[in-house]
Amino acid sequence: MNRRHVLGLGTGLIATGAGCATMPPVAASFVTTADSQFRLAEETYRFVGANIWYGAYLGSPGPTGNRARLMTELDDMKALGITNLRVLASSELSPLTNSLDPAFSNRTPGDYNEDLLVGLDFLLAEMAKRDMKAVLYLTNFWEWSGGMMAYLEYTTGAYINNGDPAHPWPAFADYTSKFYSNGTAVQLYHHYIRTLLSRTNTVTGRRHVDDPTIMAWQLSNEPRAGGGVEISVQNMPVYLKWISDTAALIRSLDPNHLVSLGHEGLMGAVGNEQFVIDAHKDVDYLTAHIWPQNWGWVDGKNLATTFDSGEKTVAKYIADHIEIAKKIGKPLVFEEFGFPRDEGAFLPGTPTVWKDKFYGMIYAAVEDAIKSGSPVMGSNFWAWGGAGRAQHADYWLQKGETAYVGDPPHEPQGWYSVFNTDTSTQALIRRHADALKTV
């Protein structure tokens, strides 16, 4: 694989992309915040968004790439009115089960996968052509992209797998949270951030820090202070320092873009509202994720009798986060929400009656919140599966395979994906996009 080796950890010498002429920033094209709103070109910026974690993988010129498919996926989403994509911009090669291979970062410190970095360049260039904005997350609390556990393995030689019966929940999350106090692991993570933010896009010739296609740099996907209450409380000081230090680092390199955390909200903070407030002190906006099945609010095999109670819990979760956003005076994005297909099916073409009811509920809540003048600015469903299809009867992605869908490799392929054949779900997305133009 064609990889650029970035050497000299701690020396401040960062490799950038190809030696293309840089382009000046267009100040009016950057998303900013004011009065608890996003602003873009002096107008309020609201959006209908999607998660497509694998965008840079499809954009790669290497073995993972399929640029024809990527452009089709972008066109299909654009046709639905989707204008904001949340994308994985970092992954860490690791021995973890069900983690990505290849990855942006290899096991040798400073050894980064140039093919995937070019894939991100290509994705951003194509998004710019379609007037889309990107939220790029810079590591992961969970194992599917290596993430913080990979950094711990790099520096200590030890790791545990999520779901390992020998380490029942919350052992994985508690162990992963050791990352925040591991100075060497955080240094490796910060080195990658310096590299990425100092890069010049090899397709456009524009530095990433000058690229208005990027809406925000996001510290991580779903970073938690711990799994259980005790560890979370113990870790809060070092967790908050990690947030503050990383946000400051990003702003020192890039004054143009927003900084966000990638947080789940109350369910990622052991239900403690003050933890959520404190975690968002040094970032530009509040995020919340909504996972009714994962969190036990509905039974995926019995949606007909559990949906109503789950719907009430979701409605309260949404309302609680709107109130938190009002308290801290910052915009709010529901940047992940997902729901299973009927009867827990994974196959494209199987019914999505309850999934559609859930999407309709989320979109109605967003529209109502915006009409009432709340800080809600948009949402990103999880996730766009598009033309991707599972390759195996058990619906699991094997390590090194490239038939990407919206579900990462630690989940069955098709569990939460919106496929290009899911016409009823797509109709809801399109209707919501039309509605946001008039609120």
Secondary structure, DSSP 8 states (H G I E B T S, - for coil): ---EE---TTTT----SS--------GGGS-EEETTEEEETTEE--EEEEE-TTHHHHH-SSTT--HHHHHHHHHHHHHTT--EEEEE---B--S-TT--SS-SB-SSTTEE-HHHHHHHHHHHHHHHHTT-EEEEE--BSSGGG-HHHHHHHHHHS----TT-TTS-TTHHHHHHGGGGG-HHHHHHHHHHHHHHHT-B-TTT--BGGG-TTEEEEES-BS--S-SSHHHHHHHHHHHHHHHHHHHHHHHHH-SSSEEE-----GGGTTT-HHHHHHHTTTSSSEEEEE-TTTTTSS-TT-HHHHHHHHHHHHHHHHHHHHHHHHHHT--EEEEEE----GGG--STTS--HHHHHHHHHHHHHHHHHHHTT-SEEEEEES-EEET----STT----TT-----SS-TTS-TTSS-EETT-HHHHHHHHHHHHHHTT-
